[in-house]
Amino acid sequence: MKNIKIWFQAFLLITVVWFSSMGCVTKQLWDQKRADYSYGSYSDTIISFYINRQSSQIAFLGENYHYIFDNPNQDFIQLIEAKNFLNLRENNLEITSRTSKDNPTVHTDIRISFKEGSVNSRQISWLKNHQFRTMMVPPIVIEREMAREQNIRYPNRVDPRTIKPRVDSYRKVFQLEGKRYIANSQVNSRVQKLNQPLRLSINEVTKENEPSKLGEALKVPFKIVATPFTLVADALLMAGFIFVPFK
């Protein structure tokens, strides 16, 4: 019995040490993983939207960059087409782009959100028909608001039967993939512009150690190149494809 007790204590000690060391290894791996990425943000102002329906591409023309996205979701195209009806503004968008240091491809998450009080019944119907999620205000937030209004102090509680659910917003996330180019001021000065430019802050997550095949072949880091667009009348031309303004 004594030998069993000693054996059990030794086993327990080894187990504790092993799990402790695993925790250190896991933290090191996590720290290393985070070190492979850099996090930042930059601002740009979108002045125009163009579309090439033949090749299913859309272009965001910004003051700093031109963004060309391939095969966008049809719902996203319909959202841009309905931008005036929905009164789409910069506070409705949250954009996060993921890039590699030596790769021109931009993976972009665009979160669209409309606050409940900012949309009318027709707009809400449009959003619901296009699979926007209805986000509710958390009950704890409503309870705290009611407690302040009724001057109820902790530990007293608001009667839960009086808490009524309330819509916070309507949201949807679109995922786009494309390329980013340096804008051309001459092209920007002549394109058909939005009535209300969209001033955006773009969160950028850059993977440091993922060189592109082109970069590996040339043994040089990839650089963002100038926009491929040229302007003819109201249309943009790129490698034989025609982009026209969203109507």
N, C-alpha and C positions, 0 to 999 in steps of 0.2 A: 504493500500500500504506500509506504514511504517513497519507494522508487517511482511509483506511478505519479505521486504528487510532485516530486522533483522534475520528472520528465514533462509533466504538464506545465509547470512554471517556466521551464526552459523553452518549451514550444511557444508559450504565450509571449515571452520576451522576444523571441525571434520574429514572431508575427508582427509585434508592435514596431520593431526596428525596420522590418521589410516594408510595412505600409508607410512608415515615416519617410523612408528613402524614396518610395514611389511618389510620394507627395512632392518631394524636391525635384525629382525627374520631371514630373508633370508640369510643375511651375517653370522649369527651365525650358521645356518644349514649348509651353505657351508663350513665354517671353521671347523665345527665338522666332516663333511664328509671327508675333506682333512686330518684331524687329525687321521682318521681311517686307513690311508695308509702311508707307508713310501716309499721313493724314493731313489734309489741308482743305482749303476752299478758295474759290475765286469768283469774281462777279462778271456777269455779261448781261447785255441788254438785247433781247430778241426783237428785231425790227420788222421781220417778215417771215411768213411761212410759204413755202413752195412745195409742189407735189409733181411727181412724174408717175402718172397712172399706168403707163405702159410697163415700167419696170418695178412698180410698187415701191417707190422710194419717196421719202419726204425730206425736206431740207429746212432747218432752222437757221436763219441768217442772223447772226449776232454781230454786235459792233466789233468784238474781238475775234470771234471764231465763227466759221460756218460748220454746221453739223449735218451730216447726211446719214440718214437711218434707212436700213434695208428692211423690206417686208414688215412694215409696222402692222400691228393689230388693227383690223377694220374698225373696231370701236374707237381706237385712238384717232383715226382719220375722221370719223364722224364727230368726235369731240372737237377737233380743230375746226371742222366745218361749222360747228354750232357755237363757236367761241363768242360771237356777238350776242346770240340768243341767251347764252348762259352768263354773259358778262364776265368772261374769264379774265382774271387779273393775277398779278404776281403773287398775291397772298393766297391764291388757290393752289399754288404749285410748290412742291418740295422735291428738289432734284439731287440725286446722288449718282455720280459717275465713277465707274471702276476702270482703271487703266493699268497697263504695264509700262514700266519706264521706257522700254525700247520697242513699244508696239503701238501703232496708230489706232487700233480698235478701241472703241469706247462702249462699255456696257452701262446702260443708263436705266435707273429706276426713277420713274416720274410719278410721284404721289399727288393725286388730284383730290382736293377736299373743298367742299362747300358747306359753310356753316348754316345751320337750320334757319336762322333769321335773315339770311342773305339771299334766299331763293324763294320764288313764288310757287304756287301749286303746279303750274304748267312745267316749270323747270324741274321740280321734284319728280314729276311723272316721267320726264325725259331721262333723268338720272337713274331712276328705278328700272326703266325699260332697257337701260344700257348696263345693267348689273353693277351699279354702285351700291356699296354696302351701307346700310343704315347704322350709324354708330350712336349708341345711347350714352347719356351722361351716367357715370357710375352712381349707384344709390348713395354711397358714402358722401359724395360731393353734394348731392341734393340735401341729404340730412344735415350737413354742416351749414349749408345756406339757410335752411329752415331754422336751425338752432340760432343762428345769428339774428334772423328776422324776429324770432320769438323770444330772444334774450334768454335762451335756455343754456345753462352752463353745465359742464361735465361735473359729476358723473350722471346727471339726469339726461334722458334720451328723448328724442322726438318720437312720437307715436308712429311706429312703422306703417300702420294702416293709412296714415295721411301722406306717405311718400308716393308721389305719382311719377311713373317713368317719363323721361323727357328725351327727345332726340337731340343729339349734339351736332351731328354733321353727316354728310354723305361722302364716302371715300372710295377711291379705286386706285390701284397701283398698276402702271403700265411698264413693261420691260422692253427696251429698245436696244438694238445693237447697230453700230455704225462707225463712222470715222469723223475726226475733227480736223479742220483745216484753218489756217490763218486767214482772216477775212481780208477782202480787197475793198478799200475805201471807195474806189470809183464805182465798183459794182453796187456797194451799199447805198451810194448817193442816188442811184437811178432806179432801184427796185421799187415795186409797189409796196408801200409800208403799211403796218398795222395802225389803226386809229389810236390805239393805246399800246405803246411798246411794253414788253414784259421785262422788268428789271429783276434779274435772278441771281441768287447766290447758290453756287453749285459746289456741293461737297465732293471732294475728290479723294479716292482711296487708290494709291498707286502701289503696285507690286514691284519691288525693286529688282528682284533676281529672276526675271522671266524674259530674256531677250527674244526678239522676233527672229524668224528664220532669215528674213532679209538682213537684219542686223548681224546675225552670225555669219552669213555668207560674205558680207562686205567688211566684217570686222570693225564696224563703226556703229556708234549708237544711233538709233532712229531719231529723226527730227521731224517735228510737225511741219508739213509743207504748205505752200500757198493754196488757196482755194482753186479748184479746177473749173469754176464757173466763169463763163463770159455771158454778157447780157446782149440780147438782140430784141429790140422793141420791149415788150413786157415779159418776155420769156428768158429763162436761163438755159444755157446750153452746156452740156458736160458729156464729152465722149460720144457725141451723136444723139444723146438723149435730151429731150426737152422737158423742162420743169416750168410749170405755170403757177401763178398765185392761187392760193385758196380763195374761193368765192364765198 
